[in-house]
Amino acid sequence: MKKIWKYFFLLLSTSAGAQNLVSNPDFETYSSCPSGPDELYKAVGWNSFRNTPDYFHTCATVVQFSVPYNNFGYQQPYSGNAYGGFWAFDYSSSYREIIGRQLSDVLTIGQKYYVSFEVALIVYGQCGCDKIGAKFSTVPFSFTSPAPINNFAHVYSSVAIIDTINWTRVSGSFIADSAYNYIMLGNFFDNANTDTTQIIGNPNCTAYYYLDNVCVSTDSLTCNPSPELIGEYNNDFLSEVFPNPAGQYLIIKSNRPIKTDEIKFYNLLSQPLKLESTELGGNKYLLQSSVPDGIYMLSVNDGNKRSISKKIIIHN
């Protein structure tokens, strides 16, 4: 029976309408290696649709735009050897960087499309924001003719993305109301309509994200290989984390057993901390007695290469 279902899903994923309409979705194919900022155009097919997004690749001729170490920090690609990068929020203005490209086919009006992409926040900007999303257009934009920031996107995150360790998937669906043939990615909302979460404590913060693995398809399984991941932030498996602020212990309650190696704890410099852990009644109790007071990030893996992150305050 398992083999039959595997074959059935294989047929679905390889059907004529199931292809990813985003060519070079993981920024792997390049015309030349990055050697400085504002070189997204070196990833074949991708361009700046507003301001100066960046390109990172293992072949970079300068370490500032290499992978995994670069000018903004450390991040392994979601897959392959490359990713893009963009500023999504600036406290002093509505400065935004938008990444875009032409789709391999024009969207059909009235057709439902599934969208997904992976982002990872850098620590340097000191906060994360919501509204990271995808927007579609019938015309291209550029540095000199930038995409508008008009508080609309077809698919976007409804909560701030603050995971600086793991890739976070943003996904959703929409019904095409125009013959769109361009996709744009970034934050299309102004500061008044963007919520932020500080990860270091500086209210004058910015948010910069790496971008990888962009997908647009008529088949949900193409852009979300695990059906249960369809939609934004399927974090139902993680029901409660308390107390917060935490003292000598932290309780993690979930709707399924959590393995010890699926729980990670980091300081705000993305350095992992070793914690003694025990399990009782399906909950994980993480003893915090040796951890100094401060702000930390808890990351719990859902078993499908997705992680849900929580900001935890330790106060003994």
Secondary structure, 3 states (H helix, E strand, C coil): CHHHHHHHHHHHHCCHHHCCCCCCCCCCCECCCCCCCCCHHHECCEEEEECCCEEEECCCCCHHHCCCEECCEECCCCCCCEEEEEEEEECCECCCCEEEEECCCCCCCCCEEEEEEEEEECCCCEEEECCEEEEEECCCCCCCCCCCCCCCCCEECCCCCCCCCCCEEEEEEEECCCCCCEEEEEECCCHHHCCEEECCCCCCCEEEEEEEEEEEECCHHHHCCCHHHCCCCCCCCEEEEECCCECCEEEEEECCCCCHHHEEEECCCCCECCCCEEEECCEEEEECCCCCCEEEEEEEECCCCCEEEEEEEECC
